[in-house]
Amino acid sequence: MNGCLMMGAGGITIDEGAMIAANVQLISNNHDPLDLQVLTCKPVRIGRSAWVGAGATILPGVTVGDGAIVAAGAVVTKDVAPNTIVGGNPARLIKTINR
């Protein structure tokens, strides 16, 4: 979608059926806080049929599980379990989806 930022030095995987809304940031790299010249990399994965809402930010090392939903504007700092909805900053569990 329009306005997405994908910083892929650490690797980004977007599985089949995943949906990424406008202005989402997928960030797989960061600077080491002790040495800003060092780039640290951790992969980001968006699972099958997951949905990342507009303006959400997914930080390095995070996996969004299959069928999960990330609410618009969320900042995801930890893995998201499959078939759950998370939102907020930092993102927290809102509900489990019964599929």
N, C-alpha and C positions, 0 to 999 in steps of 0.2 A: 504494500500500500504506500501511498504518498507519505513522504517525510520520515520514513523509517531509517534508523541508524543501526548498522550492523558492524561492530568492531570484532572482526573474526580471527585475530591472531591466535587465539586459544582454541579455535574451532567452534563452529556452530552447526548443529544438526536440526533440521526441521522435518519431522516425519510426515508421512502421507496423511492428507486430510486436515492438517493443522491450518488454523486461520490466524493471520497476523494483521491487526488493524493499523490505521494511520498513526504516525508519530511514535511507534514503538521503538524502544532501544534495546537491542540484544548486545550485551557487552561481555566479551570473553577475555578481556585483558585489563590490567591495571598496573599502576606503578608501585614498586616496593616502598613502603613508608619510610624505611631506613636509608634507602638509596634510590632516589627518584629517577636515576638513569637506568635502573633495572626494570624491565617489563615482565610482570608475572602473568602467566596465561593459564586459564582453566576453561574447559569446554562448557558450552551451553547447549542444552537439548530441549527441543519442544516436541512433546510426544504426539502420537497419532490422535487425530481429531481433537487436539487441544485448541483453545481459543485464547489469544492474548488481546485484551481490550485496548482501545485507543490510548496512547500516551503512557502505557505501562513501561517499566524499566526492569529488565531481567539482568541480574548481575553475574559476574564470573562464577563458574562452577555449579550453576543452578540447573536442575532438571525439572521441567514442567511435565508432570505425568500424563499418560494417555487419558484423553477425555476431560482433562482439567480445564477450568476457566479462570483466567486472571482478569480481575476487574479493571476498568479504565483507570489510569493514573496510579496503579499500584506500583510499589517498589519491592521487587521480589529478591530477598537476600538468602533464602533457604529453599531447598527442594519443595516442590508442590506435589502432594500425593495424587495418584490417579483419581479421576472422578470426584474432585473437590472443587469448590469455589473459594478463591482467596482475594483479598482486597486490602487496601490501606498502605500506610508507610510507617514501619515495614509491613509487608503483606502478612495477614493472619487468616486463619481458617474462618470462613463465613458459614459454609454448610457442605455437607456431603451430598453428592448427586446419586440417586438410586436409578440406575439404568437397567 
